Amino acid sequence: MDRFLYLTFDGLSRGAVYAAFALALVLIWRAARIVNFAQGAMAVAAVYVAYSVTNATGSYWLGFVAAIVFGLLLGVVVEKTVMRFVDHSSPLNGVVVALGLVLIVQGVLGILYGNEYRPVETPFRRDAFEVGGIALLSRYDVFVFAAVGAVVVALSLLFTRTAVGLRMRAAAFAPDVSRLLGVPVGGMLTLGWALAAAVGSLAGMLVVPTELGLHPTAMDVVFVSAFTAAVVGGLDSPIGAVTGGLIVGLLLSYVSGYLGATVAPMAVLLLLVVVLLGKPGGLFSSSKARLA
């Protein structure tokens, strides 16, 4: 029972980070109807900026803020200089461009910083609190939950309570009609990319210190888990992204704890296949997927 409780809290902590990253994917999908396969590489670039700022100033929080701001700016640059000019007549065009962007970003980071793993500090201790002799959550886990929770609430309010959020959704679903109604479609798309890149940067800042360390490919495995979370919950559902992230986090924790870490990636891929076969639109999809 002690082991089960420990794995449960560990899975929830891990799942919260996957939820944040899945939210970034959902943001891009809702804004541009594109799955951004370069999200992981962009997040790593932001973490490297934080690493440089922290080393130069000695302040984790200055680095943290620098990563989020850099993520916002990087999202704007990628949308305006690359993705805006992609031919969207075929969904594969955006996928191919994003994968090419991954190679470019990882190559540049490798040239600038090298390919060794670099340790990244955390703002709070990772020693878990114990209740009745059972290790539960650490101060850093609480920070992760608080950060992801704040993002979820902010995005929910943005899309449901503000005119900007409604314009972003309208620009994604009906760009031609939106233009006729005076909605700046291009600006809404840019804003969607900027917000998604910022949320992805936050996820990178939260997850990299808990893995092997900072590396140009540090987010590759995390991206697979986050993409699975987004698909499980539904690419058009922020609530689904959070739920999917927690499901994937718990699955990885239980499988790693009881069957071994080498089996965990296969469990995630199996979950992805099962959901795609059973409910392709995701658990929180509002409409049936087309079958033909």
Buried (B, 14 or more C-beta within 10 A) or exposed (E): EEEEBBBBBBBBBBBBBBBBBBBBBBBBBBBBBBBBBBBBBBBBBBBBBBBBBBEEEEEBEBBBEBBBBBBBBBBBBBBBEBBEEBEEEEEEEBBEBBEEBBEEBBEBBEEEBEEEEBEBEBEEEEEBEEEEEBBBBBBBBEBBBEBBBEBBEEBBEBBEEEEEBBBBBBBBEBBEEBBEEEBEBBEBBBBBBBBBBBBBBBBBBBBBBBBEBBBBBBBBBBBBBBBBBBBBBBBBBBBBBBBBBBBBBBBBBBBBBEEEEEEBBEBBEBBBEEBBEEBBBBBBBEEEEEEE
